[in-house]
Amino acid sequence: MIRVFPETIEWLARSVDSDGAEAVFVSCGAVRVIVVVDQLETPLNELVICSIQAMAKGALRKAGINDSKSGYDH
């Protein structure tokens, strides 16, 4: 999975988007989704969330850390 190019991830995320969607969730810790999140959110006009991002946010919240970083926290 690590050999999946960011362009392929971007194409796949765009292909599953629908008018009624509020977000696109990409679930695989072995693909480099984080590098295309910002590139996808603006044209899709919705959240793009990857599993590593969601897991990290959950771990931070459990640790009592509630800071957020623009582009990586929704």
Residue pairs with C-beta under 8 A, 6 or more apart in sequence:
1 28
1 30
1 31
2 30
2 31
2 32
4 31
4 32
6 32
6 35
6 36
9 26
9 31
9 32
9 33
9 36
10 36
10 39
10 40
12 26
13 24
13 26
13 36
13 40
13 44
13 48
14 40
14 43
14 44
16 24
17 24
17 44
17 46
21 46
22 46
22 47
23 46
23 47
23 48
23 49
24 40
24 44
24 46
24 47
24 48
24 49
25 49
25 50
25 51
25 54
26 33
26 48
26 49
26 50
26 51
27 50
27 51
28 50
28 51
29 51
29 52
29 55
33 48
33 50
33 51
33 52
33 53
34 50
34 52
34 53
34 72
36 48
37 48
37 49
37 50
37 53
37 71
37 72
38 71
40 48
41 47
41 48
47 74
49 74
53 72
57 73
60 66
60 67
